[in-house]
Amino acid sequence: MDIQNTQSQMRKGILEFCILSIIKQAEAYPSDIAEKMKAANLNILEGTLYPLLTRLKNANLLSYRWVESVSGPPRKYFNLTEEGLNFLKELEETWKELSDAVNQVTNHNL
């Protein structure tokens, strides 16, 4: 078995949850999201982040606004939509259930 592949698959499964959680805290520019993910030891490449943000926006979970930049082109800042907020709430419940179940199994508390 390839441990790196397994670790990668586990991380991919929680990327949307983490990204939506970051954006819930405050509207975010993609590089801000990447920095927060990196600070949490969940490195994400731009080639992964941008398509994910587009998919979340197309699913009506995110919206964005353009902000002029003094040092370059306008920047796209993302916000959660009402639908995104509801989706995140469901993910939070799912995460808690899953986390509790995994902790129970791995701590042998069955």
C-alpha positions, 0 to 999 in steps of 0.5 A: 500500500502507498501511504502517500496516496491514502493520505492524499485521498483523505485530505481531498475528501475534506478540502471543500469543508475546509475551504467553505469554513475559511470563507465563512470566517470572512470573505477571502481571496484565493491566496488567503485561502491557500495561506490558511490551509498551509498554516493548518498543514493542509497544503493546496496547490493553485491548480487544485484550489481554483477549479474547486472554487469554480465548482463551488461557485457553479453549485451556488455555494459561493459568490464573489465580488471584484475588488480593485487592487493598487498593485495589479489586476482586480481581485476576486473575493469569495463569500458564502451564499445562503445555500453555501451556509446551509451546505456548510452546516450539513458538512459540520454535522457530518464531520462531527458524526464521522469524527466521533465514530472514527475516534470511537473505533480508533480508541477502542471504545466500542 
